[in-house]
Amino acid sequence: MENCRAGCDGPLAPLAVLILGLVAERPMHPYEMAQTAMERREDRLVKFRPGTLYHTVDRLAGNGLIEVYDVRREGNRPERTVYAITATGRGALVANIEQILQRHPTEYPDLYLALSEAHALPRQRVIELLSVRIEAMRAELSDIVEADADARARGIPEMFYLDAGCRIVTLRSQIDWLAEFLDRLSEGGVEWLDDPGSRWAAMQHSFSTPAPESPAAPAIEPSTARSSQRVIRK
């Protein structure tokens, strides 16, 4: 699904969808949106900073997807503008969620690219790098499993954190595959370019080395060329 900035025709940017989802629950001011998203760890869904959130809120408001609901002042703090979703905004939220759920676009994860080109690195270096990655993935998996268990213990309906279940299954599968591959790579069960006598390494070298330029062929007169072609045909 192609991203577009809030308010343009077509799909909304992920942050715009997140904001619409928040204000669809209840009216909020931008600071509350950011705090709520962070408390729920929804930064795992969309990468954002407070500045980009405020900018997106302004664009959503400018395009009629949210509107000013109230202006509040608490103590000596500056006034805070509270926004609510409009009917147009609710329609845009529904339409975008439907498109995202239904479509299965071609994605280009960096991991797949790196795996396809990993043979450019020495075997031992790949083992070292993937070992670090797997540990990071296991730490992330542990955090998500813990958050999932905490939500269940607090009685939060599963519909509010469905992404956790999908993430857990995906991470576990990737970790299992990478760990099994790492074992085979470490034990020599996967052929590699830096293996002694690797025929593939020789091929790679020959492909990467430019062939020496041949001396320029002498010019051939048209009549001679036609004569040569007759000889070839015979």
C-alpha positions as CSV (number, residue, x, y, z in Angstrom):
1,M,0.0,0.0,0.0
2,E,1.5,3.3,-1.0
3,N,1.8,5.9,1.6
4,C,0.5,9.5,1.1
5,R,0.4,12.4,3.4
6,A,-2.6,13.0,5.6
7,G,-5.4,14.6,3.6
8,C,-4.5,13.6,0.1
9,D,-6.7,11.4,-2.0
10,G,-6.0,7.7,-1.6
11,P,-4.3,5.8,1.2
12,L,-3.2,7.7,4.3
13,A,0.2,7.6,5.9
14,P,0.5,5.1,8.8
15,L,0.8,7.8,11.4
16,A,-2.4,9.5,10.1
17,V,-4.2,6.1,10.5
18,L,-2.9,5.8,14.0
19,I,-4.0,9.3,15.0
20,L,-7.5,8.7,13.5
21,G,-7.7,5.5,15.4
22,L,-6.9,7.3,18.7
23,V,-9.3,10.1,18.3
24,A,-12.0,7.7,17.1
25,E,-11.9,6.4,20.7
26,R,-12.3,9.7,22.3
27,P,-11.4,13.4,21.7
28,M,-7.7,14.0,22.5
29,H,-5.1,16.8,22.3
30,P,-1.9,16.0,20.5
31,Y,0.2,15.5,23.7
32,E,-2.4,13.0,24.9
33,M,-2.2,11.2,21.6
34,A,1.5,10.9,21.9
35,Q,1.4,9.8,25.5
36,T,-1.4,7.2,24.9
37,A,0.5,5.8,21.9
38,M,3.7,5.5,23.9
39,E,1.9,3.9,26.9
40,R,0.4,1.3,24.6
41,R,3.8,0.8,23.0
42,E,2.2,1.7,19.6
43,D,5.5,3.0,18.5
44,R,6.0,-0.6,17.5
45,L,3.3,0.0,14.8
46,V,4.4,3.4,13.5
47,K,7.7,5.2,13.7
48,F,7.0,8.8,14.9
49,R,8.4,11.7,16.8
50,P,6.3,14.4,18.6
51,G,7.1,16.9,15.9
52,T,5.8,14.6,13.1
53,L,2.7,13.8,15.1
54,Y,1.8,17.5,15.6
55,H,2.4,18.1,11.9
56,T,0.2,15.2,10.9
57,V,-2.5,16.4,13.3
58,D,-2.4,19.8,11.6
59,R,-2.8,18.2,8.2
60,L,-5.7,16.0,9.3
61,A,-7.5,19.0,10.7
62,G,-6.8,21.1,7.6
63,N,-8.3,18.4,5.5
64,G,-11.4,18.0,7.6
65,L,-10.6,14.5,9.0
66,I,-10.5,15.8,12.5
67,E,-11.9,19.0,14.1
68,V,-11.4,21.1,17.2
69,Y,-13.6,19.7,20.0
70,D,-12.4,21.9,22.9
71,V,-9.6,24.1,24.1
72,R,-8.4,23.4,27.6
73,R,-6.1,25.1,30.0
74,E,-4.7,23.3,33.0
75,G,-3.0,25.5,35.6
76,N,-0.2,27.6,34.2
77,R,0.2,25.3,31.2
78,P,-0.5,26.6,27.7
79,E,-3.8,26.0,26.1
80,R,-4.3,22.6,24.5
81,T,-6.5,22.0,21.5
82,V,-8.6,18.9,21.8
83,Y,-9.5,17.2,18.5
84,A,-12.3,14.8,17.6
85,I,-12.8,12.7,14.5
86,T,-15.2,13.9,11.9
87,A,-17.6,11.7,9.8
88,T,-15.2,12.2,6.9
89,G,-12.3,11.1,9.1
90,R,-14.1,8.0,10.3
91,G,-14.8,7.1,6.7
92,A,-11.2,7.5,5.8
93,L,-10.1,5.4,8.8
94,V,-12.4,2.6,7.8
95,A,-11.4,2.7,4.2
96,N,-7.7,2.6,5.0
97,I,-8.0,-0.3,7.4
98,E,-10.0,-2.3,4.9
99,Q,-7.4,-1.7,2.2
100,I,-4.5,-2.6,4.5
101,L,-6.2,-5.8,5.8
102,Q,-7.3,-7.0,2.3
103,R,-4.2,-6.3,0.2
104,H,-1.0,-8.3,0.2
105,P,1.5,-6.0,-1.5
106,T,5.0,-7.1,-2.5
107,E,7.3,-6.0,0.3
108,Y,11.1,-5.8,0.3
109,P,12.5,-6.5,3.7
110,D,16.2,-5.7,4.2
111,L,16.7,-9.1,5.8
112,Y,15.8,-10.9,2.6
113,L,18.1,-8.7,0.5
114,A,21.0,-9.3,2.9
115,L,20.5,-13.1,3.0
116,S,20.5,-13.2,-0.8
117,E,23.8,-11.4,-1.0
118,A,25.4,-12.7,2.2
119,H,27.8,-14.9,0.2
120,A,29.7,-11.7,-0.5
121,L,31.0,-11.9,3.1
122,P,33.3,-14.5,4.6
123,R,31.5,-17.4,6.3
124,Q,32.7,-16.5,9.8
125,R,31.6,-12.9,9.4
126,V,28.1,-14.0,8.5
127,I,28.0,-16.3,11.5
128,E,29.0,-13.4,13.8
129,L,26.5,-10.9,12.3
130,L,23.5,-13.3,12.3
131,S,24.3,-14.4,15.9
132,V,24.0,-10.8,17.0
133,R,20.8,-10.4,15.0
134,I,19.2,-13.5,16.5
135,E,19.9,-12.4,20.0
136,A,18.2,-9.0,19.3
137,M,15.2,-10.8,17.7
138,R,15.0,-13.1,20.8
139,A,15.0,-10.0,23.1
140,E,12.3,-8.4,21.0
141,L,10.2,-11.6,21.1
142,S,10.6,-11.8,24.9
143,D,9.3,-8.2,25.2
144,I,6.3,-8.8,23.0
145,V,5.4,-12.1,24.8
146,E,5.6,-10.3,28.1
147,A,3.5,-7.4,26.9
148,D,1.0,-9.9,25.5
149,A,0.8,-11.8,28.8
150,D,0.4,-8.6,30.7
151,A,-2.5,-7.5,28.5
152,R,-4.2,-10.8,29.0
153,A,-3.7,-10.7,32.8
154,R,-5.3,-7.2,32.9
155,G,-8.3,-8.5,31.0
156,I,-7.8,-6.3,27.9
157,P,-9.7,-7.8,25.0
158,E,-7.5,-9.5,22.4
159,M,-9.0,-7.3,19.6
160,F,-6.9,-4.4,20.9
161,Y,-3.5,-6.1,20.5
162,L,-4.0,-8.5,17.6
163,D,-0.7,-7.4,16.1
164,A,1.2,-9.0,19.1
165,G,0.0,-12.5,18.2
166,C,1.0,-12.0,14.6
167,R,4.4,-10.6,15.6
168,I,5.1,-13.5,18.0
169,V,4.4,-16.1,15.4
170,T,6.4,-14.3,12.7
171,L,9.4,-13.7,15.0
172,R,9.5,-17.3,16.2
173,S,9.4,-18.6,12.7
174,Q,12.2,-16.3,11.5
175,I,14.3,-17.1,14.6
176,D,13.9,-20.8,14.2
177,W,14.9,-20.6,10.5
178,L,17.9,-18.4,11.1
179,A,19.1,-20.5,14.0
180,E,18.9,-23.7,12.0
181,F,20.7,-22.0,9.1
182,L,23.3,-20.7,11.4
183,D,24.0,-24.2,12.8
184,R,24.4,-25.6,9.2
185,L,26.6,-22.7,8.2
186,S,28.8,-23.1,11.3
187,E,29.1,-26.9,10.7
188,G,30.0,-26.5,7.0
189,G,26.6,-27.8,5.9
190,V,26.2,-24.9,3.6
191,E,28.6,-24.3,0.7
192,W,30.3,-20.9,0.9
193,L,32.5,-18.9,-1.4
194,D,35.5,-18.9,0.9
195,D,35.6,-22.7,1.1
196,P,38.9,-24.0,-0.1
197,G,38.7,-24.9,-3.8
198,S,35.2,-23.5,-4.2
199,R,34.4,-23.6,-7.9
200,W,31.8,-20.9,-7.3
201,A,34.4,-18.5,-5.9
202,A,36.4,-19.0,-9.1
203,M,33.4,-18.2,-11.2
204,Q,32.7,-15.1,-9.1
205,H,36.3,-14.0,-9.6
206,S,36.1,-14.5,-13.4
207,F,32.8,-12.6,-13.6
208,S,34.2,-9.7,-11.5
209,T,37.5,-9.4,-13.5
210,P,37.1,-7.4,-16.7
211,A,38.3,-9.3,-19.8
212,P,41.3,-7.8,-21.5
213,E,40.4,-5.8,-24.5
214,S,41.1,-7.4,-27.8
215,P,43.1,-5.5,-30.4
216,A,41.0,-3.5,-32.8
217,A,40.0,-5.7,-35.8
218,P,41.1,-4.3,-39.1
219,A,38.5,-2.7,-41.2
220,I,36.9,-5.0,-43.8
221,E,35.8,-3.7,-47.1
222,P,32.2,-4.3,-48.0
223,S,33.1,-6.6,-50.9
224,T,35.3,-8.7,-48.7
225,A,32.6,-8.9,-46.0
226,R,30.1,-10.2,-48.5
227,S,32.7,-12.7,-49.8
228,S,33.2,-14.0,-46.2
229,Q,29.5,-14.4,-45.7
230,R,29.3,-16.5,-48.8
231,V,32.1,-18.8,-47.5
232,I,30.3,-19.2,-44.1
233,R,27.0,-20.1,-45.9
234,K,28.8,-22.9,-47.8
